């Protein structure tokens, strides 16, 4: 992993302000942090919460009223 977990945490806070490719990179970095057991659980949980919120916003923005699952 090349980005620190704290940077990942802060990047996720601004994910709605970046282009889709950068947002995808932020999500990938977050997944790498979540899969690293040596990173403090409290920090991984905070990142997981931010990633979950970012994914919910993305889902709401990309699914229109006429779309179905």
C-alpha positions in Angstrom: 0.0 0.0 0.0 1.4 3.4 -1.0 -1.1 5.7 0.8 -1.3 6.0 4.5 -4.6 5.0 6.2 -5.2 8.5 7.4 -4.8 9.8 3.9 -7.4 7.2 2.7 -9.7 8.4 5.5 -9.5 12.0 4.4 -9.7 11.2 0.7 -13.0 9.4 1.3 -14.4 12.6 2.9 -13.8 14.4 -0.4 -14.7 11.6 -2.8 -17.7 13.4 -4.1 -15.5 16.3 -5.3 -13.2 14.2 -7.6 -13.7 12.6 -11.0 -15.0 9.0 -11.2 -11.5 7.5 -11.9 -10.0 9.2 -8.9 -13.0 8.1 -6.8 -12.4 4.5 -7.9 -8.8 4.8 -6.9 -9.9 6.1 -3.5 -12.3 3.1 -3.1 -9.5 0.7 -4.0 -7.1 2.2 -1.5 -9.8 2.0 1.1 -10.3 -1.7 0.3 -6.6 -2.3 0.7 -6.6 -0.6 4.2 -9.7 -2.7 5.2 -7.8 -5.9 4.2 -4.7 -5.1 6.3 -5.1 -6.5 9.8 -2.0 -4.7 11.1 -3.8 -1.3 10.8 -5.6 -0.3 13.9 -9.2 -1.6 14.1 -10.6 1.7 15.1 -9.1 3.4 12.0 -10.3 0.6 9.7 -13.8 0.9 11.1 -13.8 4.6 10.5 -12.7 4.1 6.9 -15.3 1.4 6.4 -18.0 3.8 7.6 -16.8 6.5 5.2 -16.6 4.1 2.3 -20.1 2.8 3.0 -21.5 6.3 3.0 -19.6 7.2 -0.2 -21.0 4.0 -1.8 -24.5 4.9 -0.8 -24.2 8.4 -2.3 -22.8 6.9 -5.5 -25.6 4.4 -5.7 -28.2 7.1 -5.2 -26.6 9.3 -7.9 -26.3 6.5 -10.5 -29.7 4.9 -10.1 -32.4 6.9 -11.6 -36.1 6.6 -10.9 -36.6 4.5 -14.0 -33.8 2.1 -13.3 -34.4 -1.3 -11.7 -32.2 -3.6 -9.8 
